[in-house]
Amino acid sequence: MKEQILVNITPEETRVAAIDDGVVQDIHIERSAQRGLVGNIYLGVVKRVLPGMQSAFIEIGLERAAFLHIADVIEQRQHPNDTLRIEKLVHEGQPVLVQVIKDPIGTKGARLSTQVSIAGRFLVFLPQEHHIGISQRIEDGGEREQLRDRMARLLTGEHQGYIIRTSAEHATDDELRADIDYLNRIWGDIKHKSQTMPATSLLFQDLSLQLRVLRDMVGEDTDAVLVDSRENFAKMTEFAQAFVSDVLPRVQHYAGERPLFELYGVEAEIERALSRRVNLKFGGYLIIDQTEAMTTIDVNTGGFVGTRSFDDTIFKTNLEATQVIARQLRLRNLGGIIIVDFIDMDNEEHKTAVLDELKKALARDRTKVTISNFTSLGLVEITRKRTRESLAHVLCEPCPTCQGRGEIKTAETVCFEILREILREARQFNAREYRILASQNVIDLFLDEESASLAQLADFIGKPIYLQVETAYTQERFDVVLV
């Protein structure tokens, strides 16, 4: 069964799912009010230069100033062996053309580069460069040289830089030439706007998610692109006719009564992708914990007992986990540092086989991934390029009750805090009585198991203490009112 791409569109958000052999492999979500910024080009203004960090903060009209590091300045990239310093390249108040390479994530502002790149269907245009690069996914050396020679023929004389994308392997000269013309028109428009528009203006915004699907995600193995919005089906058809004509026959309007994502099980998959625990087919399971610094994945045998030796059971669980881990990284869009704690294996051949299987499973990832060997503690470190928020950060927020800790204080702990609070207040103020406002669980505990403690405290301070349930209070919240 070939790949199918599902596009679910509402006025508020666009959701895309890639289905391969009936299994959800990738999920993308873009909300109308919170469109990703990666690829956007701005005319920014240098707000502050930090020589100690070799970086600068650039104002581009967002809530937080964006971040530019010396490594992402075009001059440094063109002359990597020269010792260039940020304070020699930019100064406060200077207008600068910048492109977003990472969305704002958490408390961090957007990350910028002064090297502009504009993606087409077959090519990536680098207007400040002069070389022709080729996607690393095209591994055949002869084919790489052939593509480079074809581009050189199409780009007569002095030319600007290009990267040949994987999708260009089977493109005709006419298709490549059309892509070159399209990208040059966009760059000409950006240059014109940079000379006529005020600072902090948005000069170029990348395509919406549903159109990027046609440009970036549809490949030879894609059987169909199903769209459940008639209006957006018309827009996608129009775009396909103009820029990706070979994709046009595969774009289909889904008009069924049952919701598209529900029909293919994507809604249930999204729910599972928000869970800490992921069950494996043969009884094992993963525990995935995402923190600010890194993501940890713990592999467990669970109820899988195998049929041969214990070592064989461990090996089979770890092998099965490699496929699920690779898929979960894509589904959840986990980036940065990822630490995988496989079940300990003593057999070196088993370790090598698990690592090879993990590398093979991650090879289909469209995002850049690097994998380390097993450490002395049996851990594998993965780094996955992070350009946008993870699925959990898009769909969820920290729990207001536990503030993201994942646990709350027990009712007993809160009772003891309240008793200490009343004692502190009694030593400072001469109130007639005290009133405890707390959740039902806490009040119930005071009326039952902790009633003796409450009576003892009332006798000690010589003042009456009354209880009042506040249904809106979480278990950790309470107030002590002095009357």
C-alpha positions as CSV (number, residue, x, y, z in Angstrom):
1,M,0.0,0.0,0.0
2,K,1.4,3.4,-1.0
3,E,1.5,6.5,1.1
4,Q,-1.6,8.7,1.5
5,I,-1.5,12.3,2.8
6,L,-4.6,13.5,4.6
7,V,-5.3,17.3,4.8
8,N,-8.0,18.3,7.3
9,I,-8.8,22.0,7.2
10,T,-11.0,24.3,9.3
11,P,-11.0,28.1,9.5
12,E,-9.0,27.8,12.8
13,E,-6.3,25.2,11.8
14,T,-4.9,22.9,9.2
15,R,-3.8,19.4,10.1
16,V,-1.8,17.0,7.9
17,A,-1.2,13.3,8.4
18,A,1.0,11.0,6.4
19,I,-0.3,7.4,6.3
20,D,1.9,4.6,5.2
21,D,0.6,1.0,5.0
22,G,-2.4,2.1,7.1
23,V,-0.2,3.5,9.9
24,V,0.1,7.2,10.8
25,Q,3.8,8.2,10.3
26,D,3.8,12.0,10.5
27,I,1.5,14.7,11.8
28,H,1.7,18.5,11.2
29,I,-0.5,21.1,12.7
30,E,-0.7,24.8,11.7
31,R,-3.1,27.2,13.4
32,S,-4.3,30.3,11.6
33,A,-3.5,32.6,14.5
34,Q,-0.1,31.0,15.2
35,R,1.5,30.2,11.8
36,G,5.0,29.1,12.1
37,L,7.7,31.7,11.3
38,V,10.4,29.4,9.8
39,G,11.3,30.6,6.3
40,N,9.9,34.1,6.9
41,I,12.2,36.9,5.7
42,Y,12.1,40.3,7.6
43,L,13.8,43.6,7.4
44,G,15.1,43.7,10.9
45,V,16.8,46.3,13.1
46,V,19.7,45.5,15.4
47,K,18.5,46.1,18.9
48,R,21.5,45.0,20.9
49,V,24.9,43.5,20.2
50,L,26.4,41.1,22.8
51,P,30.2,40.7,22.1
52,G,30.7,38.3,25.0
53,M,28.1,35.9,23.4
54,Q,29.1,36.8,19.8
55,S,25.4,37.3,19.1
56,A,22.9,40.1,18.6
57,F,19.2,40.7,19.3
58,I,17.2,41.7,16.3
59,E,13.8,43.5,16.4
60,I,11.6,42.0,13.6
61,G,8.2,43.0,15.0
62,L,7.5,40.0,17.2
63,E,6.7,39.9,21.0
64,R,10.3,39.0,21.8
65,A,13.4,40.2,20.0
66,A,14.9,37.5,17.8
67,F,18.4,36.0,18.2
68,L,21.3,36.1,15.7
69,H,24.5,34.2,16.4
70,I,27.8,34.8,14.6
71,A,27.6,31.3,13.1
72,D,24.5,32.3,11.3
73,V,25.9,35.5,9.7
74,I,26.5,35.1,6.0
75,E,30.0,36.7,6.1
76,Q,31.1,34.1,8.7
77,R,29.7,31.2,6.6
78,Q,31.5,32.4,3.5
79,H,34.8,32.9,5.3
80,P,34.7,30.2,8.1
81,N,38.5,30.3,8.6
82,D,38.6,34.1,9.3
83,T,38.2,35.3,12.9
84,L,35.2,37.6,12.4
85,R,33.5,39.2,15.4
86,I,29.8,40.1,15.6
87,E,30.5,43.7,16.7
88,K,32.5,44.2,13.5
89,L,29.6,43.0,11.3
90,V,26.5,44.7,12.9
91,H,25.8,47.6,15.1
92,E,22.8,48.9,17.1
93,G,20.2,50.5,14.9
94,Q,21.4,48.9,11.7
95,P,18.8,47.5,9.3
96,V,19.5,43.9,8.4
97,L,17.8,41.4,6.1
98,V,17.2,38.2,8.1
99,Q,15.4,34.9,7.8
100,V,13.8,32.8,10.6
101,I,15.5,29.4,11.0
102,K,13.9,28.4,14.3
103,D,10.4,29.3,15.6
104,P,10.2,30.9,19.1
105,I,10.1,27.9,21.5
106,G,9.2,28.2,25.1
107,T,10.8,31.4,26.5
108,K,13.3,31.6,23.7
109,G,12.9,34.1,20.8
110,A,13.1,33.1,17.2
111,R,16.6,32.3,15.8
112,L,17.7,34.1,12.7
113,S,20.2,33.9,9.9
114,T,21.4,36.6,7.5
115,Q,21.9,33.8,4.8
116,V,18.6,33.8,2.9
117,S,17.3,30.6,1.3
118,I,14.0,30.2,-0.6
119,A,12.6,26.8,-1.2
120,G,11.1,25.8,-4.6
121,R,9.8,22.4,-5.6
122,F,13.1,21.1,-6.9
123,L,15.6,23.7,-5.8
124,V,16.5,25.8,-2.8
125,F,17.7,29.3,-3.9
126,L,20.7,30.9,-2.1
127,P,20.8,34.4,-3.6
128,Q,23.9,35.5,-1.6
129,E,25.9,32.4,-2.7
130,H,27.4,31.2,-6.0
131,H,27.9,27.5,-5.6
132,I,25.6,24.5,-6.6
133,G,25.0,22.1,-3.7
134,I,23.2,18.7,-3.8
135,S,21.0,17.1,-1.2
136,Q,22.8,14.6,0.9
137,R,19.9,12.1,0.3
138,I,21.1,11.7,-3.3
139,E,23.9,9.3,-2.6
140,D,24.9,8.1,-6.1
141,G,28.1,10.0,-7.0
142,G,27.5,9.7,-10.7
143,E,24.0,11.0,-10.4
144,R,25.2,13.9,-8.2
145,E,27.6,15.1,-10.9
146,Q,25.1,14.7,-13.6
147,L,22.6,16.9,-11.7
148,R,25.3,19.5,-11.1
149,D,26.3,19.6,-14.8
150,R,22.6,20.0,-15.8
151,M,22.2,22.9,-13.4
152,A,25.4,24.5,-14.7
153,R,24.0,24.4,-18.3
154,L,20.8,26.0,-17.2
155,L,22.6,28.7,-15.2
156,T,24.7,30.4,-17.9
157,G,27.5,32.7,-16.9
158,E,27.6,34.2,-13.4
159,H,24.9,32.7,-11.3
160,Q,23.6,32.7,-7.7
161,G,23.7,29.7,-5.5
162,Y,21.3,26.7,-5.5
163,I,20.8,23.5,-3.6
164,I,19.4,20.6,-5.7
165,R,16.6,18.9,-3.7
166,T,16.0,15.1,-3.7
167,S,12.8,15.7,-5.7
168,A,14.9,17.0,-8.6
169,E,16.3,13.5,-9.4
170,H,13.6,12.9,-12.0
171,A,12.9,16.5,-13.0
172,T,13.1,17.6,-16.6
173,D,15.2,20.6,-17.7
174,D,11.9,22.6,-18.3
175,E,10.8,21.9,-14.7
176,L,14.1,23.0,-13.3
177,R,14.1,26.1,-15.5
178,A,10.5,27.0,-14.3
179,D,11.7,26.6,-10.7
180,I,14.6,28.9,-11.3
181,D,12.3,31.6,-12.8
182,Y,9.8,31.2,-9.9
183,L,12.5,31.6,-7.3
184,N,14.1,34.6,-9.1
185,R,10.7,36.4,-9.2
186,I,10.3,35.9,-5.4
187,W,13.8,37.2,-4.7
188,G,13.2,40.2,-6.9
189,D,10.0,41.0,-5.0
190,I,11.9,40.7,-1.6
191,K,14.6,43.1,-2.8
192,H,12.1,45.6,-3.9
193,K,10.2,45.4,-0.6
194,S,13.4,45.8,1.4
195,Q,14.1,49.1,-0.3
196,T,10.6,50.5,0.0
197,M,9.1,49.1,3.3
198,P,9.9,50.3,6.9
199,A,12.1,48.4,9.3
200,T,10.6,45.3,11.1
201,S,8.5,44.6,8.0
202,L,7.7,41.1,6.9
203,L,9.1,40.8,3.3
204,F,8.3,37.2,2.5
205,Q,6.2,34.4,4.1
206,D,6.5,30.8,3.2
207,L,3.5,28.9,1.8
208,S,0.7,27.8,4.0
209,L,0.9,24.2,5.3
210,Q,-1.5,22.7,2.7
211,L,0.5,24.1,-0.1
212,R,3.8,23.1,1.4
213,V,2.4,19.5,1.4
214,L,2.3,19.6,-2.4
215,R,5.7,21.2,-2.7
216,D,7.6,19.2,0.0
217,M,5.8,16.1,1.1
218,V,4.4,14.5,-2.1
219,G,6.8,11.9,-3.5
220,E,6.9,9.0,-5.9
221,D,5.3,6.7,-3.3
222,T,2.4,9.1,-2.6
223,D,-0.8,7.5,-3.9
224,A,-3.2,10.3,-3.0
225,V,-3.6,13.6,-1.3
226,L,-7.1,13.8,0.3
227,V,-8.5,17.2,1.2
228,D,-11.7,17.6,3.1
229,S,-12.3,21.3,2.3
230,R,-13.8,22.1,-1.2
231,E,-12.5,25.7,-1.1
232,N,-9.0,24.6,-0.2
233,F,-9.1,21.7,-2.7
234,A,-9.6,24.4,-5.4
235,K,-6.7,26.4,-4.1
236,M,-4.4,23.4,-3.9
237,T,-5.5,22.3,-7.4
238,E,-4.7,25.8,-8.7
239,F,-1.3,25.8,-7.1
240,A,-0.6,22.2,-8.4
241,Q,-1.5,23.3,-12.0
242,A,1.0,26.2,-11.8
243,F,3.9,24.6,-9.9
244,V,3.6,20.8,-9.5
245,S,1.6,19.6,-12.4
246,D,2.6,16.0,-12.0
247,V,1.0,16.0,-8.5
248,L,-2.3,17.3,-9.8
249,P,-4.0,13.9,-10.6
250,R,-3.3,12.8,-7.0
251,V,-5.0,15.7,-5.3
252,Q,-8.6,14.6,-4.4
253,H,-11.5,16.1,-2.6
254,Y,-12.8,14.0,0.3
255,A,-16.6,14.5,0.6
256,G,-17.5,11.6,2.9
257,E,-19.8,12.0,5.9
258,R,-17.4,10.5,8.4
259,P,-14.6,13.0,9.4
260,L,-11.4,12.3,7.4
261,F,-9.1,12.0,10.4
262,E,-11.5,9.8,12.3
263,L,-11.9,7.5,9.3
264,Y,-8.2,6.8,9.1
265,G,-7.6,6.6,12.9
266,V,-5.6,9.8,13.1
267,E,-7.6,11.3,16.0
268,A,-6.9,8.3,18.1
269,E,-3.2,8.4,17.1
270,I,-2.9,12.0,18.2
271,E,-4.3,11.1,21.6
272,R,-1.8,8.3,21.9
273,A,1.0,10.7,20.9
274,L,0.2,12.9,23.9
275,S,0.6,10.0,26.3
276,R,3.7,9.2,28.3
277,R,3.3,5.5,27.7
278,V,3.5,3.8,24.3
279,N,2.7,0.1,24.2
280,L,4.7,-2.2,21.9
281,K,3.0,-5.0,19.9
282,F,4.5,-7.9,21.9
283,G,3.9,-6.6,25.4
284,G,6.8,-4.2,26.0
285,Y,6.3,-0.4,26.3
286,L,8.1,2.9,26.1
287,I,7.9,5.8,28.6
288,I,8.5,9.1,26.9
289,D,9.2,12.2,29.0
290,Q,9.7,15.6,27.4
291,T,11.5,18.3,29.4
292,E,13.0,21.8,28.5
293,A,16.5,20.4,28.2
294,M,15.9,17.0,26.6
295,T,13.6,14.1,25.9
296,T,14.1,10.7,27.5
297,I,12.8,7.4,26.2
298,D,12.8,4.4,28.5
299,V,12.4,0.9,26.9
300,N,10.7,-1.8,29.1
301,T,9.9,-5.5,28.5
302,G,6.5,-5.2,30.3
303,G,4.5,-8.3,29.9
304,F,6.7,-9.7,27.1
305,V,8.3,-13.0,28.2
306,G,9.5,-14.3,24.9
307,T,9.8,-18.0,24.0
308,R,13.6,-18.6,24.3
309,S,16.1,-17.0,26.6
310,F,15.9,-13.8,28.7
311,D,18.6,-12.3,26.4
312,D,16.5,-13.1,23.4
313,T,13.4,-11.4,25.0
314,I,15.4,-8.2,25.7
315,F,16.9,-8.2,22.2
316,K,13.5,-8.6,20.5
317,T,11.9,-5.9,22.7
318,N,14.8,-3.4,21.8
319,L,14.5,-4.3,18.1
320,E,10.7,-3.6,18.1
321,A,11.3,-0.4,20.1
322,T,13.6,1.1,17.4
323,Q,10.7,1.3,14.8
324,V,8.3,2.7,17.4
325,I,10.9,5.3,18.6
326,A,11.6,6.6,15.1
327,R,7.8,6.9,14.4
328,Q,7.1,8.6,17.7
329,L,9.9,11.2,17.1
330,R,8.1,12.2,13.9
331,L,4.6,12.0,15.3
332,R,5.4,14.1,18.3
333,N,8.0,16.3,16.4
334,L,10.5,15.8,19.2
335,G,13.7,17.8,18.7
336,G,16.9,18.7,20.4
337,I,18.7,16.0,22.6
338,I,16.9,12.7,22.9
339,I,18.3,10.0,25.2
340,V,17.1,6.4,24.7
341,D,17.6,4.0,27.5
342,F,17.4,0.6,25.9
343,I,17.1,-2.5,28.1
344,D,20.7,-3.6,29.0
345,M,22.3,-6.0,26.5
346,D,25.5,-7.9,27.1
347,N,25.8,-9.3,23.6
348,E,27.8,-6.9,21.4
349,E,26.2,-8.3,18.2
350,H,22.7,-7.5,19.7
351,K,23.8,-4.0,20.4
352,T,25.1,-3.5,16.8
353,A,21.9,-5.0,15.4
354,V,19.7,-2.7,17.5
355,L,21.8,0.4,16.6
356,D,21.7,-0.5,12.8
357,E,17.9,-1.0,13.0
358,L,17.5,2.4,14.7
359,K,19.5,4.1,12.1
360,K,17.5,2.4,9.3
361,A,14.2,3.4,11.0
362,L,15.4,7.1,11.3
363,A,16.6,7.3,7.7
364,R,13.1,8.1,6.5
365,D,12.9,11.2,8.7
366,R,12.7,14.4,6.7
367,T,14.3,16.2,9.6
368,K,18.1,16.0,10.1
369,V,18.9,13.3,12.7
370,T,22.3,12.2,14.2
371,I,22.8,9.1,16.3
372,S,25.6,8.2,18.7
373,N,26.8,4.7,19.6
374,F,25.9,3.0,22.9
375,T,27.5,4.7,25.9
376,S,29.1,2.8,28.8
377,L,25.8,3.1,30.6
378,G,23.9,1.5,27.7
379,L,22.3,4.8,26.5
380,V,21.9,6.0,22.9
381,E,22.0,9.8,22.2
382,I,20.0,11.2,19.3
383,T,19.9,14.8,18.2
384,R,17.1,15.8,15.9
385,K,16.9,19.3,14.4
386,R,14.3,21.4,16.2
387,T,12.6,24.1,14.0
388,R,9.1,24.2,15.5
389,E,7.2,23.4,18.7
390,S,6.5,19.7,19.5
391,L,3.0,18.3,19.1
392,A,2.5,18.4,22.9
393,H,3.5,22.1,23.1
394,V,1.1,22.9,20.2
395,L,-1.9,21.1,21.7
396,C,-1.3,21.2,25.4
397,E,-0.3,23.6,28.2
398,P,1.1,23.0,31.7
399,C,-1.5,21.7,34.2
400,P,-2.7,24.6,36.3
401,T,-3.1,22.3,39.3
402,C,0.4,20.9,39.4
403,Q,2.2,23.6,37.3
404,G,3.6,21.0,35.0
405,R,5.2,18.8,37.7
406,G,3.0,15.9,36.9
407,E,2.0,15.4,40.6
408,I,0.3,17.3,43.4
409,K,0.6,17.5,47.1
410,T,-1.5,15.1,49.1
411,A,-4.5,16.3,51.0
412,E,-2.6,15.4,54.2
413,T,0.4,17.5,53.2
414,V,-1.9,20.5,52.6
415,C,-3.7,19.9,56.0
416,F,-0.3,20.2,57.8
417,E,0.6,23.3,55.8
418,I,-2.7,24.9,56.9
419,L,-2.1,24.0,60.6
420,R,1.4,25.7,60.4
421,E,-0.1,28.7,58.7
422,I,-2.8,29.2,61.4
423,L,-0.1,28.9,64.1
424,R,2.0,31.6,62.4
425,E,-1.0,33.9,62.1
426,A,-2.0,33.4,65.7
427,R,1.5,34.5,66.9
428,Q,1.3,37.8,64.9
429,F,-2.4,38.8,65.0
430,N,-5.1,38.7,67.7
431,A,-8.1,37.5,65.6
432,R,-11.5,36.5,67.1
433,E,-11.7,33.3,64.9
434,Y,-10.0,31.6,62.0
435,R,-11.7,30.3,58.9
436,I,-10.1,27.6,56.6
437,L,-11.1,27.8,52.9
438,A,-10.0,24.7,51.0
439,S,-10.9,21.9,48.6
440,Q,-13.4,19.2,49.5
441,N,-10.7,16.6,50.0
442,V,-8.8,18.7,52.5
443,I,-11.9,19.7,54.4
444,D,-13.0,16.0,54.6
445,L,-9.6,15.1,56.0
446,F,-10.0,17.8,58.7
447,L,-13.4,16.4,59.6
448,D,-12.1,12.9,59.8
449,E,-8.5,11.8,60.4
450,E,-7.1,15.2,61.2
451,S,-10.0,16.4,63.4
452,A,-8.0,15.7,66.6
453,S,-5.1,17.8,65.3
454,L,-7.4,20.7,64.4
455,A,-9.1,20.6,67.9
456,Q,-5.7,20.5,69.6
457,L,-4.6,23.6,67.6
458,A,-7.8,25.4,68.5
459,D,-7.2,24.7,72.2
460,F,-3.6,25.8,71.9
461,I,-4.3,29.2,70.4
462,G,-7.6,29.7,72.3
463,K,-9.6,30.7,69.3
464,P,-12.3,28.8,67.3
465,I,-11.4,27.4,63.8
466,Y,-14.2,27.0,61.2
467,L,-14.1,25.0,57.9
468,Q,-15.5,26.0,54.5
469,V,-15.4,24.1,51.3
470,E,-14.5,26.0,48.1
471,T,-15.4,23.9,45.1
472,A,-13.3,26.0,42.8
473,Y,-10.1,25.4,44.7
474,T,-7.6,22.8,43.6
475,Q,-6.2,20.4,46.2
476,E,-3.1,22.5,46.8
477,R,-4.9,25.9,47.2
478,F,-6.2,27.2,50.5
479,D,-6.8,30.4,52.3
480,V,-6.8,31.2,56.1
481,V,-9.2,34.1,56.8
482,L,-8.8,36.0,60.1
483,V,-12.1,37.4,61.5
